[in-house]
Amino acid sequence: MQPQSSKITGPIPPGWPRTNQPRTIAILGWARLALQAAEGTGYNLSASELAAGLVLMGHRVIYLSSGIQYSIIPGMRIRPRETWRGIECHELINSPNLSPSAANIQNPRREAESKKQSELVVSFLKDQGVEIVHSHSLEGQGLDLIGAIKAAGMPVVVTLHNYWHVCPQVDLIYNEHELCFDYEGGRRCTGCLNESKPGVRKVKRIAMRIAERSLGPKQAELIKQKSRRLIHRAINGDDTPGIVQRQPQPDPELASGHSIGERTDTAVEHAFVGSGTKAFREPAPLPIDANEKFLENREVHLRVLNDYGRRRIAGIGALNSADLITPPTDHNARLHASMGVDPARLRVVPYGQPHFDQINRRARRSPFYEHSPWRAETASRPLRFGFFGTVRPNKGLEVLLRAIEHLDTDIRKRCQFVIRAHGGDWAFRKRMAKYPEVNFLGGYDLLQLIAAGGEYDVGVLPHIWMDNSPLVMWEHLHAGKMILAARLGGAADTVTPLDNPHGHPGNGLFFPGGQPEKLAERITQLISGEYAIPSPSDVHKATTLTSYPEHVTTVDAIYTELLERRLSRSTAAVPVPCSWRSGGSDGCWRAAP
């Protein structure tokens, strides 16, 4: 009996591919799918758009999240959350593993194996008639879940958006600051993040849920934010965004009016109060071949000295029990292979997103598509550099700001830096306010991002971790923008340097990760005309880009391949003994009495 298709909430776009064999597909993650990039950032955006595309094809798609929702009523259970764009979304309540991963970093044993939780999830999937499972994140679950699903007869695909299976911090960064070349058999993990114990976190989340039910979500969130601000003020003093505090001394040029005198530097001293100034950590410098050096540490990566070391081995074992692993870049595949993942299970599947295609079409329809956006010898305006991301240390905003501070005055005056960064950027804005060439525009959404192609000429990726396949990199490239990128992670597979020795068309330039002075050198080379800025057309010719329909149909073909492979083996799956049952007026799945 073929499964019913998920209910499509809206018209099917003309020409969208349709399946001849509807399947029931389960997608696993931790974030709320409907929030897309607002919770879980790029991973959740990728998972949500894939799920929506599969529904449009005619499949029934079930989504399960875990590790966020906790209740004062004891016991694990799975309950329906909502139907979003035709996707049936459920959530696991009272998981023994919290998500995101940082909240669970002091819980390595449970993260390595959570038998009862895995049994509950398998029971739920079987009850729903799931034919194939696609994990986009196991944060909030145990690593033994993949093996349990396989034992129940369902093929499993794992997409690697980051490095969670081998790193509880996710990014392979120690203390949010430096790339972790040696985790010391797990010993270094014990001091990596200063996080509360899982039990404390669970109590806080239960309290937040009670406040939401009593006061409403908005009021509860306001109380939460107000308490955080009061604590911050008590510790650090008042430094409220939007209230510019000045020293009593006046602007030294106050009497000058419009006269610039002999001074040509554009810097402006705003005389901010210094007592609340945030201390910024100096980036940890990395060699240009950091990718390759990391891959050489195979024996170091496999050393086991404590529970965190055992967790890493469990993560590798979990991946090796999957039918197929689909990292979006070659580097991510090579890194996991260097840690013991079977290379035969790895297949690179690049990202495709609807907004990528919208950005791409915008660039192609522009009358400037075939033209370089800026030429040093004829420029009548600044060269505009764009940073899009968050203020989290791994994205490298600190590297960019230090690079700006390294620039010679005459070079900086010919630049404009457009910074769109989610999070608390007030300290960064205050620090850089003396440079009128630096423009902070706050966070952004996908609608603004499509229009943002007209705001900048060169994208900047100053990340300090081996960023797997950052969506912002693909957004720059689909927009036809060349990139200045730290040579770390998947960028090394995607960016072709303008100065490559083979004479191939280029789409960017590299600099060593964590080295602001090297990024400043690259900016100077562009301003001085040492390298010409390629046109959007040239950037597209130099880049292999995947469309959203191609991505969805590729994944759908993988599902078909794995299901046909399972049938061809002609062996019945051994059912997993299950002590869980579905039922109850609330539609939850819970432990049997």
C-alpha positions as CSV (number, residue, x, y, z in Angstrom):
1,M,0.0,0.0,0.0
2,Q,1.5,3.3,-1.1
3,P,1.6,6.1,1.5
4,Q,-0.7,9.2,1.3
5,S,1.1,12.3,0.1
6,S,1.5,15.1,2.6
7,K,-1.1,17.8,2.2
8,I,0.3,20.6,0.1
9,T,-0.5,24.1,1.4
10,G,-0.6,26.1,-1.8
11,P,-0.2,25.6,-5.6
12,I,2.5,23.4,-7.1
13,P,4.9,25.6,-9.1
14,P,4.6,24.9,-12.9
15,G,7.3,22.4,-14.0
16,W,8.1,21.2,-10.5
17,P,9.2,17.5,-10.7
18,R,6.6,15.0,-9.5
19,T,7.3,11.5,-8.2
20,N,5.7,8.3,-9.6
21,Q,6.2,6.5,-6.3
22,P,5.2,8.5,-3.2
23,R,7.2,7.6,-0.2
24,T,7.0,8.3,3.6
25,I,10.2,10.0,4.5
26,A,11.3,11.0,8.0
27,I,13.7,13.9,8.5
28,L,15.5,14.3,11.9
29,G,16.8,17.5,13.4
30,W,16.7,19.6,16.6
31,A,15.4,23.0,15.6
32,R,11.8,23.9,14.9
33,L,11.5,23.4,11.1
34,A,9.1,26.3,10.6
35,L,11.6,28.8,12.0
36,Q,14.1,27.9,9.3
37,A,17.3,29.9,9.6
38,A,16.0,31.7,12.7
39,E,16.7,28.6,14.7
40,G,19.5,26.3,13.7
41,T,20.7,28.7,11.0
42,G,21.9,27.2,7.7
43,Y,21.4,23.5,8.8
44,N,17.7,24.1,9.5
45,L,17.2,26.2,6.4
46,S,18.6,23.4,4.3
47,A,16.6,20.7,6.0
48,S,13.3,22.7,5.8
49,E,13.6,23.6,2.1
50,L,14.5,20.0,1.2
51,A,11.5,18.7,3.1
52,A,9.2,21.2,1.4
53,G,10.6,20.3,-2.0
54,L,9.9,16.6,-1.3
55,V,6.3,17.4,-0.3
56,L,5.9,19.3,-3.6
57,M,7.1,16.1,-5.4
58,G,4.3,14.1,-3.9
59,H,6.0,12.5,-0.9
60,R,4.7,12.3,2.7
61,V,7.3,14.0,4.9
62,I,7.5,13.6,8.7
63,Y,9.9,15.8,10.8
64,L,11.0,15.0,14.3
65,S,12.9,17.4,16.6
66,S,14.4,16.6,20.0
67,G,16.2,18.3,22.9
68,I,14.4,21.6,23.1
69,Q,11.0,21.0,24.7
70,Y,10.8,19.9,28.4
71,S,7.7,19.5,30.6
72,I,7.1,19.3,34.3
73,I,5.1,16.2,33.5
74,P,7.7,13.4,33.7
75,G,8.4,10.8,30.9
76,M,9.6,10.9,27.4
77,R,7.0,11.2,24.6
78,I,6.6,12.4,21.1
79,R,3.8,14.7,20.2
80,P,2.6,16.5,17.0
81,R,3.7,20.1,16.9
82,E,2.3,21.5,13.6
83,T,1.9,21.0,9.9
84,W,4.1,23.4,8.0
85,R,4.2,23.6,4.2
86,G,2.7,20.1,4.2
87,I,5.3,18.6,6.5
88,E,4.0,16.8,9.6
89,C,6.2,18.2,12.4
90,H,6.6,16.3,15.7
91,E,8.8,16.9,18.8
92,L,10.3,14.7,21.4
93,I,9.5,16.0,24.9
94,N,11.9,15.5,27.9
95,S,14.8,14.1,25.9
96,P,17.8,12.9,28.0
97,N,19.9,14.8,25.5
98,L,19.6,18.6,25.2
99,S,20.0,20.6,22.0
100,P,21.7,22.4,20.6
101,S,24.9,20.5,21.2
102,A,26.5,23.1,23.5
103,A,23.8,22.6,26.0
104,N,24.6,18.9,26.2
105,I,28.4,19.1,26.2
106,Q,28.6,17.8,29.8
107,N,26.5,14.7,28.8
108,P,28.9,12.6,26.6
109,R,27.8,9.2,27.9
110,R,24.1,9.8,27.2
111,E,25.0,11.4,23.9
112,A,26.9,8.3,22.9
113,E,24.1,5.9,23.8
114,S,20.5,6.6,24.8
115,K,18.8,3.2,24.3
116,K,15.3,4.0,25.6
117,Q,15.2,7.2,23.7
118,S,16.2,5.4,20.5
119,E,13.6,2.7,21.1
120,L,10.9,5.4,21.4
121,V,12.0,7.1,18.2
122,V,12.1,3.8,16.3
123,S,8.7,2.9,17.5
124,F,7.3,6.2,16.4
125,L,8.9,5.9,12.9
126,K,7.6,2.4,12.5
127,D,4.1,3.4,13.6
128,Q,4.2,6.2,11.0
129,G,5.1,3.7,8.2
130,V,8.4,5.5,7.5
131,E,10.3,4.0,4.6
132,I,13.5,5.9,4.8
133,V,15.1,8.3,7.4
134,H,17.2,11.3,6.6
135,S,19.2,12.8,9.5
136,H,20.2,16.4,9.2
137,S,21.2,16.7,12.8
138,L,21.2,14.2,15.7
139,E,21.6,16.9,18.3
140,G,19.1,16.1,21.1
141,Q,19.4,12.3,20.3
142,G,21.8,9.5,21.1
143,L,24.4,8.4,18.6
144,D,23.0,4.9,18.8
145,L,19.8,6.0,17.0
146,I,21.2,5.4,13.5
147,G,22.0,1.8,14.3
148,A,18.6,1.2,15.9
149,I,16.8,2.6,12.8
150,K,18.9,0.4,10.5
151,A,18.1,-2.7,12.7
152,A,14.4,-1.9,12.3
153,G,14.8,-2.2,8.5
154,M,14.8,1.4,7.5
155,P,17.6,2.8,5.3
156,V,19.3,5.9,6.8
157,V,20.9,8.9,5.0
158,V,23.0,11.3,7.0
159,T,23.8,14.8,5.8
160,L,26.8,16.3,7.4
161,H,26.2,20.1,7.9
162,N,28.9,20.3,10.5
163,Y,31.2,18.1,12.7
164,W,28.8,17.2,15.5
165,H,29.3,13.4,15.2
166,V,33.0,13.8,16.1
167,C,32.9,17.0,18.2
168,P,30.3,17.9,20.9
169,Q,31.2,21.6,20.4
170,V,30.2,21.0,16.7
171,D,32.8,23.3,15.0
172,L,36.0,21.5,16.1
173,I,37.0,24.8,17.8
174,Y,38.4,24.9,21.3
175,N,36.8,27.4,23.6
176,E,35.1,29.2,20.7
177,H,38.6,30.5,19.7
178,E,41.1,28.2,18.0
179,L,40.9,25.3,15.7
180,C,41.2,22.0,17.7
181,F,44.0,20.1,15.9
182,D,44.4,17.7,18.9
183,Y,41.5,17.1,21.3
184,E,43.9,15.1,23.5
185,G,41.8,11.9,23.5
186,G,38.8,13.8,24.8
187,R,40.6,15.5,27.7
188,R,40.5,18.9,26.0
189,C,36.7,18.7,25.6
190,T,36.2,18.9,29.4
191,G,37.3,22.5,29.5
192,C,36.1,23.5,26.0
193,L,32.8,25.3,26.9
194,N,31.6,26.8,30.2
195,E,28.1,25.4,30.1
196,S,25.6,24.5,32.8
197,K,25.0,20.9,33.6
198,P,22.1,19.2,31.6
199,G,19.9,19.0,34.7
200,V,20.2,22.8,35.3
201,R,19.3,23.5,31.7
202,K,16.3,21.3,31.8
203,V,14.9,23.0,34.9
204,K,15.4,26.4,33.2
205,R,13.6,25.2,30.1
206,I,10.7,23.8,32.1
207,A,10.4,27.2,33.9
208,M,10.4,29.0,30.6
209,R,7.6,26.7,29.3
210,I,5.5,27.4,32.4
211,A,6.0,31.1,32.0
212,E,5.0,30.9,28.3
213,R,1.7,29.1,29.2
214,S,1.0,31.5,32.1
215,L,2.0,34.8,30.5
216,G,2.2,34.0,26.8
217,P,5.3,33.6,24.7
218,K,6.0,37.3,24.1
219,Q,5.8,38.3,27.7
220,A,7.9,35.3,28.9
221,E,10.6,36.2,26.3
222,L,10.5,39.9,27.5
223,I,11.1,38.8,31.1
224,K,13.9,36.5,30.0
225,Q,15.6,39.3,28.0
226,K,15.1,41.8,30.9
227,S,16.7,39.4,33.4
228,R,19.7,38.9,31.1
229,R,20.1,42.6,30.7
230,L,20.0,43.2,34.5
231,I,22.6,40.5,35.1
232,H,24.8,42.0,32.4
233,R,24.4,45.5,33.8
234,A,25.3,44.3,37.3
235,I,28.5,42.6,36.1
236,N,29.7,44.9,33.3
237,G,28.0,48.3,34.1
238,D,25.5,50.0,31.9
239,D,26.2,49.7,28.1
240,T,22.7,49.9,26.7
241,P,22.5,49.7,22.8
242,G,20.9,52.9,21.4
243,I,22.0,55.1,24.2
244,V,25.3,56.8,23.1
245,Q,27.2,57.9,26.2
246,R,29.9,60.5,25.6
247,Q,32.8,61.8,27.6
248,P,32.3,65.4,28.8
249,Q,35.1,66.7,26.5
250,P,33.8,68.2,23.2
251,D,34.7,67.1,19.7
252,P,38.3,68.6,19.1
253,E,37.1,69.8,15.7
254,L,33.9,71.4,17.0
255,A,35.0,74.9,16.0
256,S,36.0,73.8,12.5
257,G,32.6,73.7,11.0
258,H,33.0,72.5,7.4
259,S,36.7,73.2,7.2
260,I,38.9,70.1,6.9
261,G,42.1,72.0,7.3
262,E,45.2,70.0,6.4
263,R,43.8,66.7,7.8
264,T,42.6,64.2,5.2
265,D,41.9,61.1,7.4
266,T,38.2,60.4,7.6
267,A,38.3,58.9,11.1
268,V,36.0,60.5,13.6
269,E,36.5,60.4,17.4
270,H,33.0,60.0,19.0
271,A,34.4,60.0,22.6
272,F,32.4,57.0,23.8
273,V,32.6,56.1,27.5
274,G,35.4,53.6,27.8
275,S,34.3,51.9,31.0
276,G,31.9,49.5,29.3
277,T,34.2,48.7,26.3
278,K,34.2,45.0,25.6
279,A,37.6,43.2,25.4
280,F,38.1,41.5,22.1
281,R,40.2,38.4,21.8
282,E,43.0,38.3,19.3
283,P,42.3,35.7,16.6
284,A,44.5,32.5,16.7
285,P,46.6,32.6,13.5
286,L,46.5,29.5,11.2
287,P,48.7,28.4,8.3
288,I,47.4,28.6,4.8
289,D,47.4,24.8,4.6
290,A,45.5,24.3,7.9
291,N,43.0,22.0,6.1
292,E,45.8,19.6,5.0
293,K,47.5,19.7,8.4
294,F,44.3,18.8,10.2
295,L,43.8,15.7,7.9
296,E,47.3,14.5,8.7
297,N,46.4,13.9,12.4
298,R,44.5,10.6,11.9
299,E,46.1,8.9,14.9
300,V,45.5,11.9,17.1
301,H,41.9,12.1,16.1
302,L,41.3,8.5,17.1
303,R,42.9,8.6,20.5
304,V,40.5,7.6,23.4
305,L,41.3,8.7,27.0
306,N,37.8,9.5,28.5
307,D,34.1,9.6,27.8
308,Y,34.5,12.3,25.2
309,G,37.0,10.1,23.3
310,R,34.5,7.3,23.5
311,R,31.8,9.6,22.2
312,R,33.9,10.4,19.1
313,I,34.3,6.6,18.4
314,A,30.6,6.2,18.9
315,G,30.0,9.0,16.4
316,I,32.2,7.4,13.8
317,G,30.5,4.0,14.4
318,A,27.1,5.7,14.0
319,L,28.1,7.1,10.6
320,N,29.5,3.8,9.5
321,S,26.1,2.2,10.2
322,A,24.3,4.6,7.9
323,D,23.6,3.6,4.3
324,L,24.9,6.8,2.8
325,I,26.5,10.0,4.1
326,T,26.1,13.1,2.0
327,P,28.5,15.9,3.0
328,P,28.1,19.0,0.8
329,T,31.9,19.4,0.2
330,D,34.9,17.2,-0.5
331,H,36.7,18.6,2.5
332,N,34.0,17.5,4.9
333,A,34.1,14.0,3.4
334,R,37.9,13.8,3.6
335,L,37.9,15.0,7.2
336,H,35.5,12.3,8.3
337,A,37.3,9.7,6.4
338,S,40.5,10.7,8.2
339,M,38.7,9.9,11.4
340,G,37.7,6.4,10.4
341,V,34.4,6.9,8.4
342,D,34.2,4.4,5.5
343,P,34.9,6.4,2.3
344,A,32.5,4.1,0.4
345,R,29.6,5.5,2.4
346,L,30.5,9.1,1.5
347,R,28.9,10.9,-1.5
348,V,29.2,14.7,-1.9
349,V,25.8,16.4,-2.5
350,P,26.1,20.2,-2.9
351,Y,23.5,22.5,-1.5
352,G,20.6,23.9,-3.5
353,Q,18.2,26.5,-2.1
354,P,15.2,28.5,-3.5
355,H,16.8,31.8,-2.5
356,F,20.1,30.8,-4.2
357,D,18.2,30.5,-7.4
358,Q,16.4,33.8,-6.9
359,I,19.7,35.5,-6.2
360,N,21.2,33.9,-9.3
361,R,18.3,34.9,-11.5
362,R,18.5,38.5,-10.2
363,A,22.2,38.6,-11.1
364,R,21.6,37.2,-14.6
365,R,18.7,39.7,-15.3
366,S,20.8,42.7,-14.3
367,P,22.1,45.0,-17.1
368,F,25.5,44.9,-15.4
369,Y,25.8,41.1,-15.5
370,E,28.7,41.1,-18.1
371,H,30.5,44.1,-16.5
372,S,33.1,44.3,-13.7
373,P,31.4,46.2,-10.8
374,W,34.6,48.2,-10.0
375,R,37.9,49.1,-11.7
376,A,40.7,50.6,-9.8
377,E,41.9,52.8,-12.6
378,T,38.5,54.4,-13.3
379,A,36.7,54.1,-9.9
380,S,34.5,57.0,-8.9
381,R,33.2,55.4,-5.8
382,P,34.5,53.1,-3.0
383,L,35.0,49.3,-3.5
384,R,32.3,47.8,-1.3
385,F,33.0,44.7,0.8
386,G,30.1,42.6,2.2
387,F,30.1,40.5,5.4
388,F,27.0,38.5,6.1
389,G,26.6,36.2,9.1
390,T,26.5,36.4,12.9
391,V,28.7,37.9,15.6
392,R,29.6,34.4,16.8
393,P,33.4,34.0,17.0
394,N,33.5,31.2,14.4
395,K,32.3,33.5,11.7
396,G,35.4,35.7,12.0
397,L,33.9,39.2,12.3
398,E,36.8,40.0,14.6
399,V,39.3,39.1,11.9
400,L,37.6,41.5,9.4
401,L,37.5,44.4,11.9
402,R,41.1,43.9,12.8
403,A,41.9,43.8,9.0
404,I,40.1,47.2,8.6
405,E,42.2,48.6,11.5
406,H,45.4,47.3,9.7
407,L,44.6,49.2,6.4
408,D,46.6,52.3,5.4
409,T,44.4,55.4,5.6
410,D,44.5,56.0,1.8
411,I,43.4,52.4,1.2
412,R,40.6,52.4,3.8
413,K,39.2,55.7,2.3
414,R,38.6,53.9,-1.0
415,C,36.6,51.1,0.7
416,Q,33.2,50.7,2.2
417,F,32.4,47.8,4.5
418,V,28.8,46.6,4.7
419,I,28.3,44.4,7.7
420,R,25.0,42.5,8.2
421,A,25.5,40.4,11.4
422,H,22.9,38.8,13.5
423,G,23.3,39.0,17.3
424,G,24.5,41.6,19.7
425,D,26.7,43.8,17.5
426,W,26.6,47.0,19.7
427,A,30.1,46.6,21.0
428,F,31.4,46.0,17.5
429,R,29.5,49.0,16.1
430,K,30.8,51.3,18.9
431,R,34.3,50.1,18.5
432,M,34.3,50.8,14.7
433,A,32.2,54.0,14.8
434,K,35.3,56.1,14.2
435,Y,35.6,54.7,10.7
436,P,32.8,56.1,8.5
437,E,33.8,53.4,5.9
438,V,32.2,50.7,8.2
439,N,28.5,50.4,8.0
440,F,26.6,48.0,10.4
441,L,23.1,47.1,9.1
442,G,22.1,44.6,11.7
443,G,20.6,41.2,10.9
444,Y,18.9,40.2,7.7
445,D,16.3,37.8,6.3
446,L,16.1,36.1,2.9
447,L,14.0,38.8,1.3
448,Q,16.6,41.4,2.2
449,L,19.4,39.1,1.1
450,I,18.1,38.8,-2.5
451,A,18.1,42.6,-2.7
452,A,21.5,43.0,-1.0
453,G,23.3,42.1,-4.2
454,G,23.2,45.8,-5.0
455,E,24.9,46.8,-1.8
456,Y,28.4,45.3,-2.3
457,D,30.9,44.1,-4.8
458,V,33.1,41.6,-3.0
459,G,32.1,39.1,-0.4
460,V,34.3,38.4,2.7
461,L,34.4,35.0,4.5
462,P,36.8,35.5,7.4
463,H,35.7,32.3,9.3
464,I,38.1,30.8,11.8
465,W,36.8,27.2,11.7
466,M,36.6,24.6,8.9
467,D,33.2,25.9,7.8
468,N,31.7,23.0,6.0
469,S,29.8,24.6,3.1
470,P,28.6,28.0,4.4
471,L,25.3,29.1,2.8
472,V,26.7,32.7,2.7
473,M,29.5,31.5,0.4
474,W,27.0,30.1,-2.0
475,E,24.9,33.3,-1.7
476,H,27.9,35.4,-2.7
477,L,28.7,33.1,-5.7
478,H,25.1,32.9,-6.9
479,A,25.0,36.7,-6.8
480,G,28.1,36.7,-9.0
481,K,30.4,38.2,-6.3
482,M,34.0,37.3,-5.9
483,I,35.1,36.2,-2.4
484,L,38.0,37.0,-0.1
485,A,38.0,33.7,1.9
486,A,39.9,32.2,4.7
487,R,41.3,29.0,3.3
488,L,39.6,26.7,5.8
489,G,37.0,24.0,5.3
490,G,34.8,23.7,2.2
491,A,35.8,27.1,0.9
492,A,39.0,25.5,-0.3
493,D,37.0,23.2,-2.6
494,T,34.8,26.0,-3.9
495,V,36.8,29.1,-4.4
496,T,39.2,29.1,-7.4
497,P,41.9,31.8,-6.8
498,L,42.2,34.6,-9.4
499,D,45.9,33.9,-9.3
500,N,45.6,30.1,-9.8
501,P,48.6,28.6,-11.7
502,H,46.5,26.8,-14.3
503,G,45.0,30.0,-15.8
504,H,41.4,28.9,-15.0
505,P,38.7,31.5,-14.4
506,G,38.8,32.6,-10.8
507,N,36.1,33.6,-8.3
508,G,38.1,34.8,-5.3
509,L,41.3,35.0,-3.3
510,F,42.4,33.1,-0.2
511,F,44.2,34.3,3.0
512,P,45.3,32.2,6.0
513,G,42.6,31.9,8.6
514,G,42.8,34.0,11.7
515,Q,45.4,36.4,10.2
516,P,43.8,39.9,9.8
517,E,47.0,41.4,8.4
518,K,46.8,38.9,5.5
519,L,43.2,39.9,4.8
520,A,44.2,43.5,4.8
521,E,46.9,42.7,2.2
522,R,44.2,41.1,0.0
523,I,42.0,44.2,0.3
524,T,44.9,46.4,-0.5
525,Q,45.7,44.3,-3.7
526,L,42.1,44.8,-4.9
527,I,42.1,48.5,-4.2
528,S,45.5,49.0,-5.9
529,G,44.3,47.2,-9.0
530,E,46.7,44.2,-8.7
531,Y,43.7,42.0,-9.3
532,A,40.7,42.9,-11.4
533,I,37.2,42.4,-10.0
534,P,35.5,39.7,-12.2
535,S,32.0,40.4,-13.5
536,P,29.0,38.4,-12.2
537,S,29.1,36.4,-15.5
538,D,32.8,35.5,-15.0
539,V,32.1,34.4,-11.4
540,H,29.3,32.1,-12.6
541,K,31.6,30.6,-15.3
542,A,34.2,29.9,-12.6
543,T,31.8,28.2,-10.2
544,T,29.9,25.0,-10.2
545,L,26.4,25.9,-8.9
546,T,23.5,23.6,-8.0
547,S,19.9,24.7,-8.5
548,Y,17.2,23.9,-5.9
549,P,15.3,21.5,-8.3
550,E,18.6,19.7,-9.0
551,H,19.3,19.3,-5.3
552,V,15.8,17.9,-4.4
553,T,15.7,15.5,-7.3
554,T,19.3,14.3,-6.5
555,V,18.3,13.5,-2.9
556,D,15.0,11.9,-4.1
557,A,17.1,9.7,-6.5
558,I,19.3,8.7,-3.5
559,Y,16.2,7.5,-1.6
560,T,15.1,5.4,-4.6
561,E,18.5,3.9,-5.0
562,L,18.8,2.9,-1.3
563,L,15.2,1.5,-1.2
564,E,15.8,-0.5,-4.4
565,R,19.1,-1.8,-3.0
566,R,17.3,-3.0,0.2
567,L,14.7,-4.8,-1.9
568,S,17.3,-6.5,-4.0
569,R,18.9,-8.1,-1.0
570,S,15.7,-10.1,-0.5
571,T,16.3,-10.3,3.2
572,A,13.7,-9.5,5.8
573,A,14.7,-6.9,8.3
574,V,14.9,-8.1,11.9
575,P,12.4,-6.1,14.0
576,V,13.6,-4.3,17.0
577,P,11.8,-5.5,20.2
578,C,9.8,-2.5,21.3
579,S,8.4,-1.6,24.7
580,W,6.7,1.6,23.5
581,R,3.2,2.2,22.3
582,S,1.3,4.9,20.6
583,G,-2.0,6.2,21.7
584,G,-3.7,8.5,24.1
585,S,-6.1,11.4,23.5
586,D,-3.2,13.8,23.0
587,G,-1.8,11.7,20.1
588,C,1.6,11.2,21.9
589,W,3.9,8.2,21.7
590,R,5.1,7.2,25.2
591,A,6.4,4.3,27.3
592,A,4.1,1.3,27.8
593,P,3.1,0.6,31.4
